[in-house]
Amino acid sequence: MARLNLLLLLSVLATALLLVHTQYRSRQLFTEMERVNNESHRLEVEYERLQVEKRAQATPLRVEKLAKEQLKMTTTTPAITLYVRQDGSVIPAVVSAAPPLPTNAGAPARKGH
């Protein structure tokens, strides 16, 4: 009987220690999970902020301004356009003069009613 009591006492103590250890480990894991969730939320907010900043940086007007100022790029015009044939020869663009505007010099005068 004493052996049985001792065995039961040891099993109760082992179970109690296991329960304490399990609760301790559970609290550690919960704290770690909360920390990771907070970090995840912080990273999501940072990602959204960076996306907004990226969209602001990529506006067509800003890209054009940077291209002109930093890269010294210019808008294409027919005067600086070169056409390349399939054989590799270059044909300069022909800048045609603007057609003359029609005038009403030869039109008959309108009479009022």
C-alpha positions as CSV (number, residue, x, y, z in Angstrom):
1,M,0.0,0.0,0.0
2,A,2.8,2.4,0.8
3,R,4.3,1.7,-2.6
4,L,1.0,2.6,-4.3
5,N,0.7,5.8,-2.2
6,L,4.3,6.8,-3.1
7,L,3.7,6.0,-6.8
8,L,0.4,8.1,-6.8
9,L,2.2,11.0,-5.0
10,L,5.0,11.0,-7.5
11,S,2.6,10.9,-10.4
12,V,0.6,13.8,-8.9
13,L,3.8,15.8,-8.4
14,A,5.0,15.0,-11.9
15,T,1.6,16.0,-13.3
16,A,1.6,19.2,-11.3
17,L,5.1,20.1,-12.5
18,L,4.1,19.3,-16.1
19,L,1.0,21.5,-15.7
20,V,3.1,24.4,-14.4
21,H,5.7,24.0,-17.1
22,T,2.9,23.8,-19.8
23,Q,1.3,27.0,-18.5
24,Y,4.6,28.8,-18.4
25,R,5.4,27.7,-22.0
26,S,1.9,28.7,-23.1
27,R,2.4,32.2,-21.7
28,Q,5.8,32.5,-23.4
29,L,4.3,31.5,-26.7
30,F,1.3,33.8,-26.3
31,T,3.7,36.7,-25.6
32,E,5.8,35.8,-28.6
33,M,2.7,35.6,-30.8
34,E,1.6,39.0,-29.6
35,R,5.0,40.5,-30.4
36,V,5.0,38.9,-33.9
37,N,1.5,40.2,-34.5
38,N,2.5,43.7,-33.5
39,E,5.5,43.5,-35.8
40,S,3.3,42.2,-38.6
41,H,0.9,45.1,-38.2
42,R,3.9,47.6,-38.1
43,L,5.2,46.1,-41.3
44,E,1.8,46.3,-43.0
45,V,1.5,50.0,-42.1
46,E,5.1,50.6,-43.3
47,Y,4.3,48.8,-46.6
48,E,1.2,50.9,-47.2
49,R,3.1,54.1,-46.5
50,L,5.8,53.0,-48.9
51,Q,3.2,52.2,-51.6
52,V,1.7,55.7,-51.2
53,E,5.2,57.2,-51.4
54,K,6.0,55.1,-54.5
55,R,2.8,56.3,-56.2
56,A,3.7,59.9,-55.3
57,Q,7.2,59.5,-56.7
58,A,6.0,57.9,-60.0
59,T,3.7,60.7,-61.2
60,P,4.2,61.5,-64.9
61,L,5.0,65.2,-64.1
62,R,7.6,64.3,-61.6
63,V,9.2,61.7,-63.9
64,E,9.3,64.3,-66.8
65,K,10.8,66.9,-64.5
66,L,13.5,64.5,-63.3
67,A,14.2,63.5,-66.9
68,K,14.7,67.1,-68.0
69,E,16.6,68.3,-64.9
70,Q,18.8,65.3,-64.0
71,L,19.1,63.4,-67.2
72,K,19.1,66.5,-69.5
73,M,16.4,64.8,-71.7
74,T,14.3,66.8,-74.1
75,T,11.0,66.3,-75.8
76,T,11.2,64.9,-79.2
77,T,10.5,67.1,-82.2
78,P,10.5,66.4,-85.9
79,A,13.6,68.5,-86.2
80,I,15.7,66.1,-84.1
81,T,14.1,62.9,-85.3
82,L,16.1,60.4,-87.4
83,Y,14.5,57.5,-89.2
84,V,16.6,54.3,-89.6
85,R,16.0,52.0,-92.6
86,Q,16.3,48.2,-92.3
87,D,19.7,48.3,-93.9
88,G,21.0,50.7,-91.2
89,S,21.1,53.9,-93.2
90,V,19.7,57.0,-91.5
91,I,17.2,59.3,-93.1
92,P,16.9,62.8,-91.5
93,A,13.3,63.8,-90.7
94,V,11.8,66.4,-93.1
95,V,10.3,69.3,-91.3
96,S,7.5,70.6,-93.4
97,A,6.4,74.2,-93.2
98,A,3.0,74.8,-91.7
99,P,0.4,75.1,-94.5
100,P,-0.8,78.7,-95.1
101,L,-4.0,79.6,-93.4
102,P,-6.9,80.2,-95.8
103,T,-7.9,83.9,-96.0
104,N,-11.2,85.4,-97.0
105,A,-9.7,87.9,-99.4
106,G,-11.2,86.3,-102.5
107,A,-14.5,85.5,-100.9
108,P,-17.5,87.7,-101.9
109,A,-18.8,90.1,-99.3
110,R,-22.1,89.1,-97.7
111,K,-25.0,91.4,-98.0
112,G,-27.3,92.0,-95.1
113,H,-31.0,91.3,-95.5
